[in-house]
Amino acid sequence: MLVSKNKATSSLLKSEKKSLFRFLTLYVAMVIFMLTLLSLFYYQSQEKLMLSDQRAMLTKYAYIQTKRLKVLHHFFDERTEYPRDPRFKSAIYDLEYMKIFSLLEDENVRFDEEVYITNKHIHLVKSLDEFYLGTKYLIIEVKDSGAWRGEIWKNIIGYGLSAFIFFMLFGLYLAKLFLRPMRDSIVLLDRFIKDTTHELNTPLSAILANIEMMDTDVMIEKNKVKLARINIAAKTVSVLYKDLMYLTLEQETVNEDEEIVIKELIYDRAEYFSVLAQSKHLECNLDLEEASITMDRRKFTRVIDNLISNAIKYNKRYGTVGIKLRENMLVIWDTGIGMNEEKIPFMFDRYMRFNDSEGGFGVGLSIVKKILDEYSISIEVKSKEGEGTSMVLRW
């Protein structure tokens, strides 16, 4: 009991996985968006801090160059060479932003900003009060080593990765809290199914045995109808009981694979379900050729029983249930209520039900899919709402 409980707790259903995936996708997107905004804010603030530090040095260079321009302006007849400095490059522009002289490596000057970065250079735009040599704007240019960028990216990646890991761990904790009610419900439902299964065994066996022993020849027609209804109900419960038995006990037993003559098995199971089919006035269309498969007979019987049972259960009155058998292919189809194509991917989830008017726990198709996957048998579902469903098995 404890082992089964642990298995139920540790196993994730497809619906649970999808809920977890949706939550984590949204959560990760929000975390990445938040970290991106914080990284952008940090980068911009560090860039402004760097430019603020550079402004003091560039202002000093601008002061030195202004003094030189003043000297050149007053002694222009004697000195005609533009003053240069190995620490920086400069340029002068007039009031109308026309270039007078330039030593800049990057000529892309922004007159609306005081300090800015262009490519691999940092510029300072200094507006002069006195027009030496007609100069209104003095541009100071120094090379940007980019070391500050490396330091910023190092911090962003380091702190960002640490923050991302922290938020992901926190997200997983939230996801566990988010999924805990679902897990608890699954554990409780599994426990209920196990307890119910044990309680069903004795009375169900007694009902089926007594139905078989009854002599219908001496019964009046009214009692025959009542007995037929009891037989239908008992066989419906029997299918559910066998599913629950497989779910709780038989799936853990060792497989006893054998070569199964499918045609004979289908005739046998069709005969078993004939009472259920007759209760809805269904026509049975059998198109069977010789075919065989090697697998555990109990498991293959569970597959056939569930597919035929569903074809009857979700069929319309006076509808048709068809079984087509070919070598390496089995098709079980009906003219029933069908389903929306969007629901098909979830029809094999345990406890998933699409019609509340029909009984059952929603475990039958989950068992079918588990068995088919175990033996690498593919199943293709074709269904249209209001027209019917077709299950195609290939091996």
RABEL-V489633 format. One record per residue. N is the residue number from 1. RES is the residue in one letter. PSI is psi in whole degrees, -180 to 180 (NA if undefined). OMEGA is omega in whole degrees, -180 to 180 (none if undefined). BURIAL is + if it has 9 or more other C-alpha atoms within 8 Angstrom, else -. Layout:
# RABEL-V489633
n=N res=RES psi=PSI omega=OMEGA burial=BURIAL
n=N res=RES psi=PSI omega=OMEGA burial=BURIAL
This chain:
# RABEL-V489633
n=1 res=M psi=-43 omega=-180 burial=-
n=2 res=L psi=-39 omega=179 burial=-
n=3 res=V psi=-45 omega=179 burial=-
n=4 res=S psi=-39 omega=180 burial=-
n=5 res=K psi=-43 omega=179 burial=+
n=6 res=N psi=-38 omega=178 burial=-
n=7 res=K psi=-41 omega=180 burial=-
n=8 res=A psi=-35 omega=-179 burial=+
n=9 res=T psi=-39 omega=-174 burial=+
n=10 res=S psi=-25 omega=-177 burial=-
n=11 res=S psi=138 omega=179 burial=-
n=12 res=L psi=128 omega=173 burial=-
n=13 res=L psi=162 omega=180 burial=-
n=14 res=K psi=-40 omega=179 burial=-
n=15 res=S psi=-38 omega=178 burial=-
n=16 res=E psi=-42 omega=177 burial=+
n=17 res=K psi=-41 omega=-179 burial=+
n=18 res=K psi=-41 omega=177 burial=-
n=19 res=S psi=-43 omega=179 burial=-
n=20 res=L psi=-42 omega=-180 burial=+
n=21 res=F psi=-44 omega=180 burial=-
n=22 res=R psi=-44 omega=-180 burial=-
n=23 res=F psi=-48 omega=-178 burial=+
n=24 res=L psi=-36 omega=178 burial=+
n=25 res=T psi=-49 omega=179 burial=-
n=26 res=L psi=-42 omega=-178 burial=-
n=27 res=Y psi=-47 omega=-180 burial=+
n=28 res=V psi=-41 omega=179 burial=+
n=29 res=A psi=-43 omega=179 burial=-
n=30 res=M psi=-41 omega=179 burial=-
n=31 res=V psi=-45 omega=180 burial=+
n=32 res=I psi=-42 omega=179 burial=+
n=33 res=F psi=-44 omega=-180 burial=-
n=34 res=M psi=-45 omega=-180 burial=-
n=35 res=L psi=-35 omega=178 burial=+
n=36 res=T psi=-45 omega=178 burial=-
n=37 res=L psi=-44 omega=179 burial=-
n=38 res=L psi=-39 omega=179 burial=-
n=39 res=S psi=-41 omega=178 burial=+
n=40 res=L psi=-44 omega=179 burial=-
n=41 res=F psi=-43 omega=180 burial=-
n=42 res=Y psi=-44 omega=-180 burial=-
n=43 res=Y psi=-47 omega=-178 burial=+
n=44 res=Q psi=-40 omega=180 burial=-
n=45 res=S psi=-39 omega=178 burial=-
n=46 res=Q psi=-35 omega=177 burial=+
n=47 res=E psi=-43 omega=178 burial=-
n=48 res=K psi=-38 omega=179 burial=-
n=49 res=L psi=-42 omega=178 burial=-
n=50 res=M psi=-45 omega=180 burial=+
n=51 res=L psi=-34 omega=177 burial=+
n=52 res=S psi=-40 omega=177 burial=-
n=53 res=D psi=-39 omega=-179 burial=-
n=54 res=Q psi=-30 omega=-177 burial=-
n=55 res=R psi=-40 omega=-179 burial=+
n=56 res=A psi=-44 omega=-180 burial=-
n=57 res=M psi=-44 omega=-179 burial=-
n=58 res=L psi=-35 omega=177 burial=+
n=59 res=T psi=-38 omega=176 burial=+
n=60 res=K psi=-44 omega=178 burial=-
n=61 res=Y psi=-39 omega=180 burial=+
n=62 res=A psi=-38 omega=178 burial=+
n=63 res=Y psi=-45 omega=179 burial=-
n=64 res=I psi=-44 omega=-177 burial=-
n=65 res=Q psi=-34 omega=178 burial=+
n=66 res=T psi=-43 omega=177 burial=+
n=67 res=K psi=-42 omega=179 burial=-
n=68 res=R psi=-40 omega=178 burial=+
n=69 res=L psi=-36 omega=179 burial=+
n=70 res=K psi=-44 omega=178 burial=+
n=71 res=V psi=-45 omega=-180 burial=-
n=72 res=L psi=-36 omega=-179 burial=+
n=73 res=H psi=-42 omega=-177 burial=+
n=74 res=H psi=-25 omega=-179 burial=-
n=75 res=F psi=38 omega=-176 burial=-
n=76 res=F psi=-32 omega=-180 burial=-
n=77 res=D psi=-29 omega=-178 burial=-
n=78 res=E psi=-33 omega=-179 burial=-
n=79 res=R psi=123 omega=-179 burial=-
n=80 res=T psi=-2 omega=-178 burial=-
n=81 res=E psi=130 omega=179 burial=-
n=82 res=Y psi=133 omega=-177 burial=-
n=83 res=P psi=134 omega=-180 burial=-
n=84 res=R psi=161 omega=-180 burial=-
n=85 res=D psi=133 omega=-179 burial=-
n=86 res=P psi=-17 omega=-177 burial=-
n=87 res=R psi=-21 omega=-177 burial=-
n=88 res=F psi=169 omega=172 burial=+
n=89 res=K psi=157 omega=-175 burial=+
n=90 res=S psi=168 omega=176 burial=+
n=91 res=A psi=155 omega=178 burial=+
n=92 res=I psi=140 omega=-180 burial=+
n=93 res=Y psi=153 omega=180 burial=+
n=94 res=D psi=-172 omega=-176 burial=+
n=95 res=L psi=-29 omega=-178 burial=-
n=96 res=E psi=21 omega=177 burial=-
n=97 res=Y psi=24 omega=177 burial=-
n=98 res=M psi=136 omega=-178 burial=-
n=99 res=K psi=129 omega=175 burial=+
n=100 res=I psi=-49 omega=178 burial=+
n=101 res=F psi=145 omega=-177 burial=-
n=102 res=S psi=139 omega=171 burial=-
n=103 res=L psi=11 omega=-175 burial=-
n=104 res=L psi=144 omega=172 burial=+
n=105 res=E psi=-29 omega=177 burial=-
n=106 res=D psi=109 omega=-175 burial=-
n=107 res=E psi=3 omega=-179 burial=-
n=108 res=N psi=91 omega=-175 burial=-
n=109 res=V psi=132 omega=177 burial=-
n=110 res=R psi=107 omega=-176 burial=-
n=111 res=F psi=-13 omega=-179 burial=-
n=112 res=D psi=-2 omega=179 burial=-
n=113 res=E psi=147 omega=-180 burial=-
n=114 res=E psi=-49 omega=178 burial=+
n=115 res=V psi=133 omega=-179 burial=+
n=116 res=Y psi=167 omega=180 burial=+
n=117 res=I psi=134 omega=173 burial=-
n=118 res=T psi=121 omega=-178 burial=+
n=119 res=N psi=-113 omega=-177 burial=-
n=120 res=K psi=26 omega=-177 burial=+
n=121 res=H psi=156 omega=174 burial=+
n=122 res=I psi=130 omega=-177 burial=+
n=123 res=H psi=145 omega=170 burial=+
n=124 res=L psi=128 omega=177 burial=+
n=125 res=V psi=115 omega=-178 burial=+
n=126 res=K psi=122 omega=177 burial=+
n=127 res=S psi=124 omega=-177 burial=-
n=128 res=L psi=143 omega=178 burial=+
n=129 res=D psi=-33 omega=179 burial=-
n=130 res=E psi=136 omega=-173 burial=-
n=131 res=F psi=74 omega=176 burial=-
n=132 res=Y psi=126 omega=-177 burial=+
n=133 res=L psi=28 omega=-180 burial=-
n=134 res=G psi=13 omega=-175 burial=-
n=135 res=T psi=128 omega=172 burial=+
n=136 res=K psi=-36 omega=-177 burial=+
n=137 res=Y psi=128 omega=176 burial=+
n=138 res=L psi=126 omega=-179 burial=+
n=139 res=I psi=124 omega=176 burial=+
n=140 res=I psi=132 omega=-177 burial=+
n=141 res=E psi=131 omega=173 burial=+
n=142 res=V psi=157 omega=-180 burial=+
n=143 res=K psi=144 omega=177 burial=-
n=144 res=D psi=113 omega=-178 burial=-
n=145 res=S psi=-24 omega=-180 burial=-
n=146 res=G psi=2 omega=-179 burial=-
n=147 res=A psi=-36 omega=-179 burial=-
n=148 res=W psi=-34 omega=177 burial=-
n=149 res=R psi=-45 omega=179 burial=-
n=150 res=G psi=-41 omega=180 burial=-
n=151 res=E psi=-40 omega=180 burial=-
n=152 res=I psi=-48 omega=-179 burial=+
n=153 res=W psi=-34 omega=177 burial=-
n=154 res=K psi=-44 omega=179 burial=-
n=155 res=N psi=-41 omega=-179 burial=+
n=156 res=I psi=-47 omega=-179 burial=+
n=157 res=I psi=-45 omega=-179 burial=-
n=158 res=G psi=-56 omega=-179 burial=-
n=159 res=Y psi=-36 omega=180 burial=-
n=160 res=G psi=-43 omega=179 burial=+
n=161 res=L psi=-41 omega=178 burial=+
n=162 res=S psi=-43 omega=179 burial=-
n=163 res=A psi=-39 omega=-180 burial=-
n=164 res=F psi=-44 omega=179 burial=+
n=165 res=I psi=-43 omega=179 burial=-
n=166 res=F psi=-48 omega=-179 burial=-
n=167 res=F psi=-33 omega=178 burial=+
n=168 res=M psi=-41 omega=177 burial=+
n=169 res=L psi=-41 omega=177 burial=-
n=170 res=F psi=-39 omega=178 burial=-
n=171 res=G psi=-41 omega=178 burial=+
n=172 res=L psi=-37 omega=177 burial=+
n=173 res=Y psi=-43 omega=177 burial=-
n=174 res=L psi=-39 omega=180 burial=-
n=175 res=A psi=-40 omega=178 burial=+
n=176 res=K psi=-41 omega=176 burial=-
n=177 res=L psi=-38 omega=-179 burial=-
n=178 res=F psi=-38 omega=-176 burial=-
n=179 res=L psi=-11 omega=-176 burial=+
n=180 res=R psi=-45 omega=178 burial=-
n=181 res=P psi=-38 omega=179 burial=-
n=182 res=M psi=-43 omega=179 burial=-
n=183 res=R psi=-43 omega=180 burial=+
n=184 res=D psi=-40 omega=179 burial=+
n=185 res=S psi=-41 omega=179 burial=-
n=186 res=I psi=-43 omega=179 burial=+
n=187 res=V psi=-44 omega=179 burial=+
n=188 res=L psi=-41 omega=180 burial=-
n=189 res=L psi=-41 omega=177 burial=-
n=190 res=D psi=-43 omega=180 burial=+
n=191 res=R psi=-42 omega=179 burial=+
n=192 res=F psi=-42 omega=180 burial=-
n=193 res=I psi=-43 omega=180 burial=+
n=194 res=K psi=-47 omega=-180 burial=+
n=195 res=D psi=-42 omega=180 burial=-
n=196 res=T psi=-40 omega=-179 burial=-
n=197 res=T psi=-46 omega=179 burial=+
n=198 res=H psi=-38 omega=-178 burial=-
n=199 res=E psi=-27 omega=-176 burial=-
n=200 res=L psi=-26 omega=-169 burial=+
n=201 res=N psi=-57 omega=-174 burial=+
n=202 res=T psi=-53 omega=-179 burial=-
n=203 res=P psi=-35 omega=-179 burial=-
n=204 res=L psi=-42 omega=178 burial=+
n=205 res=S psi=-40 omega=180 burial=-
n=206 res=A psi=-42 omega=-179 burial=-
n=207 res=I psi=-50 omega=-178 burial=+
n=208 res=L psi=-40 omega=-180 burial=+
n=209 res=A psi=-42 omega=-179 burial=-
n=210 res=N psi=-34 omega=177 burial=-
n=211 res=I psi=-43 omega=180 burial=+
n=212 res=E psi=-33 omega=-176 burial=-
n=213 res=M psi=-13 omega=-178 burial=-
n=214 res=M psi=140 omega=179 burial=-
n=215 res=D psi=102 omega=-178 burial=-
n=216 res=T psi=-14 omega=-178 burial=-
n=217 res=D psi=-29 omega=-178 burial=-
n=218 res=V psi=2 omega=-178 burial=-
n=219 res=M psi=148 omega=171 burial=+
n=220 res=I psi=162 omega=-174 burial=-
n=221 res=E psi=-36 omega=-179 burial=-
n=222 res=K psi=-41 omega=179 burial=-
n=223 res=N psi=-31 omega=177 burial=-
n=224 res=K psi=-41 omega=179 burial=+
n=225 res=V psi=-42 omega=179 burial=-
n=226 res=K psi=-41 omega=179 burial=-
n=227 res=L psi=-38 omega=179 burial=+
n=228 res=A psi=-40 omega=179 burial=+
n=229 res=R psi=-41 omega=177 burial=-
n=230 res=I psi=-41 omega=179 burial=-
n=231 res=N psi=-42 omega=179 burial=+
n=232 res=I psi=-48 omega=-180 burial=+
n=233 res=A psi=-42 omega=-178 burial=-
n=234 res=A psi=-41 omega=-180 burial=+
n=235 res=K psi=-33 omega=175 burial=+
n=236 res=T psi=-46 omega=178 burial=+
n=237 res=V psi=-34 omega=-179 burial=+
n=238 res=S psi=-42 omega=178 burial=+
n=239 res=V psi=-44 omega=179 burial=+
n=240 res=L psi=-41 omega=-180 burial=+
n=241 res=Y psi=-44 omega=-180 burial=+
n=242 res=K psi=-36 omega=176 burial=+
n=243 res=D psi=-44 omega=-180 burial=+
n=244 res=L psi=-38 omega=177 burial=+
n=245 res=M psi=-44 omega=179 burial=+
n=246 res=Y psi=-42 omega=-177 burial=+
n=247 res=L psi=-37 omega=-173 burial=+
n=248 res=T psi=-29 omega=-173 burial=+
n=249 res=L psi=-54 omega=-167 burial=-
n=250 res=E psi=-29 omega=-176 burial=-
n=251 res=Q psi=-17 omega=180 burial=-
n=252 res=E psi=-6 omega=180 burial=-
n=253 res=T psi=161 omega=-180 burial=-
n=254 res=V psi=138 omega=179 burial=-
n=255 res=N psi=141 omega=173 burial=-
n=256 res=E psi=77 omega=-175 burial=-
n=257 res=D psi=142 omega=177 burial=-
n=258 res=E psi=164 omega=177 burial=-
n=259 res=E psi=120 omega=-176 burial=-
n=260 res=I psi=129 omega=172 burial=+
n=261 res=V psi=104 omega=-169 burial=+
n=262 res=I psi=-37 omega=-177 burial=+
n=263 res=K psi=-45 omega=-180 burial=+
n=264 res=E psi=-41 omega=-180 burial=-
n=265 res=L psi=-41 omega=-179 burial=+
n=266 res=I psi=-42 omega=177 burial=+
n=267 res=Y psi=-42 omega=-180 burial=-
n=268 res=D psi=-46 omega=-179 burial=-
n=269 res=R psi=-32 omega=177 burial=+
n=270 res=A psi=-39 omega=177 burial=+
n=271 res=E psi=-40 omega=180 burial=-
n=272 res=Y psi=-40 omega=-177 burial=-
n=273 res=F psi=4 omega=-177 burial=+
n=274 res=S psi=-36 omega=179 burial=-
n=275 res=V psi=-42 omega=179 burial=+
n=276 res=L psi=-41 omega=-179 burial=+
n=277 res=A psi=-41 omega=-179 burial=+
n=278 res=Q psi=-30 omega=-180 burial=-
n=279 res=S psi=-24 omega=177 burial=-
n=280 res=K psi=10 omega=179 burial=+
n=281 res=H psi=46 omega=-179 burial=+
n=282 res=L psi=144 omega=175 burial=+
n=283 res=E psi=135 omega=180 burial=+
n=284 res=C psi=120 omega=-177 burial=-
n=285 res=N psi=105 omega=-178 burial=-
n=286 res=L psi=124 omega=177 burial=-
n=287 res=D psi=85 omega=-168 burial=-
n=288 res=L psi=131 omega=171 burial=+
n=289 res=E psi=168 omega=-179 burial=-
n=290 res=E psi=132 omega=178 burial=+
n=291 res=A psi=156 omega=-180 burial=+
n=292 res=S psi=162 omega=178 burial=+
n=293 res=I psi=147 omega=179 burial=+
n=294 res=T psi=110 omega=177 burial=-
n=295 res=M psi=179 omega=179 burial=+
n=296 res=D psi=125 omega=-175 burial=+
n=297 res=R psi=-40 omega=180 burial=+
n=298 res=R psi=-43 omega=-178 burial=-
n=299 res=K psi=-41 omega=179 burial=+
n=300 res=F psi=-36 omega=177 burial=+
n=301 res=T psi=-39 omega=177 burial=+
n=302 res=R psi=-40 omega=179 burial=+
n=303 res=V psi=-51 omega=-178 burial=+
n=304 res=I psi=-45 omega=-178 burial=+
n=305 res=D psi=-44 omega=-178 burial=+
n=306 res=N psi=-41 omega=-179 burial=+
n=307 res=L psi=-42 omega=177 burial=+
n=308 res=I psi=-42 omega=180 burial=+
n=309 res=S psi=-44 omega=178 burial=+
n=310 res=N psi=-38 omega=179 burial=+
n=311 res=A psi=-32 omega=177 burial=+
n=312 res=I psi=-47 omega=-175 burial=+
n=313 res=K psi=-44 omega=-176 burial=-
n=314 res=Y psi=22 omega=178 burial=+
n=315 res=N psi=166 omega=176 burial=+
n=316 res=K psi=156 omega=175 burial=+
n=317 res=R psi=140 omega=-177 burial=-
n=318 res=Y psi=24 omega=177 burial=-
n=319 res=G psi=-164 omega=-177 burial=+
n=320 res=T psi=139 omega=170 burial=+
n=321 res=V psi=125 omega=-177 burial=+
n=322 res=G psi=143 omega=176 burial=+
n=323 res=I psi=122 omega=-180 burial=+
n=324 res=K psi=124 omega=-177 burial=+
n=325 res=L psi=126 omega=174 burial=+
n=326 res=R psi=167 omega=178 burial=+
n=327 res=E psi=124 omega=180 burial=-
n=328 res=N psi=17 omega=177 burial=+
n=329 res=M psi=137 omega=176 burial=+
n=330 res=L psi=130 omega=180 burial=+
n=331 res=V psi=127 omega=174 burial=+
n=332 res=I psi=118 omega=-174 burial=+
n=333 res=W psi=163 omega=179 burial=+
n=334 res=D psi=168 omega=178 burial=+
n=335 res=T psi=42 omega=-173 burial=+
n=336 res=G psi=-150 omega=-172 burial=+
n=337 res=I psi=-22 omega=-179 burial=+
n=338 res=G psi=-170 omega=178 burial=+
n=339 res=M psi=162 omega=177 burial=+
n=340 res=N psi=139 omega=-178 burial=+
n=341 res=E psi=-29 omega=-180 burial=-
n=342 res=E psi=-22 omega=-178 burial=-
n=343 res=K psi=-14 omega=-176 burial=-
n=344 res=I psi=-45 omega=-179 burial=+
n=345 res=P psi=-18 omega=-176 burial=-
n=346 res=F psi=1 omega=-173 burial=+
n=347 res=M psi=-18 omega=180 burial=+
n=348 res=F psi=5 omega=177 burial=+
n=349 res=D psi=139 omega=178 burial=+
n=350 res=R psi=140 omega=-179 burial=+
n=351 res=Y psi=9 omega=178 burial=-
n=352 res=M psi=123 omega=178 burial=+
n=353 res=R psi=141 omega=-178 burial=-
n=354 res=F psi=-1 omega=-180 burial=-
n=355 res=N psi=105 omega=-176 burial=-
n=356 res=D psi=-15 omega=-179 burial=-
n=357 res=S psi=-17 omega=179 burial=-
n=358 res=E psi=148 omega=-177 burial=-
n=359 res=G psi=-177 omega=177 burial=-
n=360 res=G psi=165 omega=179 burial=-
n=361 res=F psi=-8 omega=-177 burial=-
n=362 res=G psi=35 omega=-179 burial=+
n=363 res=V psi=-16 omega=-173 burial=+
n=364 res=G psi=-54 omega=-178 burial=+
n=365 res=L psi=-27 omega=175 burial=+
n=366 res=S psi=-41 omega=177 burial=+
n=367 res=I psi=-44 omega=178 burial=+
n=368 res=V psi=-49 omega=-177 burial=+
n=369 res=K psi=-39 omega=-179 burial=+
n=370 res=K psi=-43 omega=180 burial=-
n=371 res=I psi=-45 omega=-179 burial=+
n=372 res=L psi=-41 omega=178 burial=+
n=373 res=D psi=-37 omega=-180 burial=+
n=374 res=E psi=-36 omega=-178 burial=-
n=375 res=Y psi=15 omega=178 burial=-
n=376 res=S psi=41 omega=176 burial=-
n=377 res=I psi=125 omega=-179 burial=+
n=378 res=S psi=149 omega=176 burial=+
n=379 res=I psi=129 omega=180 burial=+
n=380 res=E psi=129 omega=-178 burial=-
n=381 res=V psi=125 omega=174 burial=+
n=382 res=K psi=121 omega=-176 burial=-
n=383 res=S psi=143 omega=176 burial=+
n=384 res=K psi=130 omega=-176 burial=+
n=385 res=E psi=126 omega=178 burial=+
n=386 res=G psi=-7 omega=-177 burial=-
n=387 res=E psi=-26 omega=178 burial=+
n=388 res=G psi=178 omega=-176 burial=+
n=389 res=T psi=145 omega=178 burial=+
n=390 res=S psi=128 omega=177 burial=+
n=391 res=M psi=120 omega=-177 burial=+
n=392 res=V psi=116 omega=178 burial=+
n=393 res=L psi=134 omega=177 burial=+
n=394 res=R psi=139 omega=179 burial=+
n=395 res=W psi=NA omega=none burial=-
